[in-house]
């Protein structure tokens, strides 16, 4: 399943760790936003790893599921990634 993950991490060190985890399973579509396509088991593992990194009092991560039925209706404005855009969320 596809997910859109956004984050607001206060600390540079924690932010870099979150970015590395997200880069390992998806692609960055904006500065604080990643598109990933993983199984539910992989998602649970990722959530567990992210929870180990973040400060729950300061940081925020949002994980939005993207239905395969919604993808054809996604509107892309501005500069579009020249790589495979067929799965681009934003």
C-alpha positions as CSV (number, residue, x, y, z in Angstrom):
1,X,0.0,0.0,0.0
2,X,1.1,3.6,-0.6
3,X,1.5,6.1,2.2
4,X,2.3,9.7,2.4
5,X,4.5,10.5,5.4
6,X,5.1,14.0,6.6
7,X,7.2,15.1,9.6
8,X,8.1,18.0,11.8
9,X,11.3,17.1,13.7
10,X,12.8,19.7,16.0
11,X,16.3,18.3,16.5
12,X,18.7,18.0,13.5
13,X,20.2,14.6,14.7
14,X,16.7,13.0,15.1
15,X,15.6,14.5,11.8
16,X,18.5,13.0,9.9
17,X,17.7,9.6,11.5
18,X,14.1,9.9,10.4
19,X,15.1,10.9,6.9
20,X,17.4,7.9,6.6
21,X,14.6,5.5,7.7
22,X,12.2,7.1,5.2
23,X,14.7,7.2,2.4
24,X,15.3,3.4,2.9
25,X,11.7,2.6,2.1
26,X,10.5,5.4,-0.2
27,X,11.2,8.6,-2.0
28,X,11.2,12.1,-0.9
29,X,8.6,14.2,-2.8
30,X,9.1,17.4,-0.8
31,X,11.4,18.6,2.0
32,X,9.4,17.0,4.9
33,X,7.3,14.6,2.8
34,X,7.9,11.1,1.6
35,X,6.0,8.7,-0.6
36,X,6.4,5.0,0.3
37,X,4.9,1.8,-1.0
38,X,5.2,-0.9,1.7
39,X,3.3,-3.8,3.2
40,X,1.4,-3.5,6.5
41,X,4.1,-5.6,8.2
42,X,6.9,-3.3,6.9
43,X,4.9,-0.3,8.0
44,X,4.6,-1.6,11.5
45,X,8.3,-2.1,11.6
46,X,8.9,1.4,10.2
47,X,6.6,2.9,12.9
48,X,8.5,1.0,15.6
49,X,11.8,2.3,14.3
50,X,10.5,5.9,14.0
51,X,9.1,5.7,17.6
52,X,12.6,4.8,18.8
53,X,14.0,7.9,17.2
54,X,11.6,10.7,17.8
55,X,10.9,12.7,20.9
56,X,7.2,12.2,21.5
57,X,7.0,15.6,23.4
58,X,8.5,17.7,20.5
59,X,8.3,15.8,17.2
60,X,5.4,14.9,14.9
61,X,5.1,12.4,12.1
62,X,1.9,11.8,10.1
63,X,1.3,8.7,8.1
64,X,-1.5,9.0,5.5
65,X,-2.6,5.9,3.6
66,X,-3.2,6.5,-0.1
67,X,-5.8,4.3,-1.7
68,X,-5.0,2.9,-5.1
69,X,-8.4,4.3,-6.1
70,X,-7.4,7.8,-5.2
71,X,-4.1,7.9,-7.0
72,X,-5.6,8.6,-10.5
73,X,-7.3,11.7,-9.0
74,X,-4.2,13.2,-7.5
75,X,-3.4,16.7,-9.0
76,X,0.2,17.6,-9.6
77,X,1.0,21.3,-9.8
78,X,4.3,23.0,-10.4
79,X,7.6,21.2,-11.1
80,X,7.0,17.5,-11.6
81,X,9.7,14.9,-10.9
82,X,11.2,13.8,-14.3
83,X,11.7,10.2,-12.9
84,X,8.9,7.7,-12.9
85,X,5.9,10.1,-12.1
86,X,3.3,7.3,-12.4
87,X,3.4,6.8,-8.7
88,X,4.1,10.4,-7.6
89,X,1.7,11.5,-4.9
90,X,2.4,15.3,-4.8
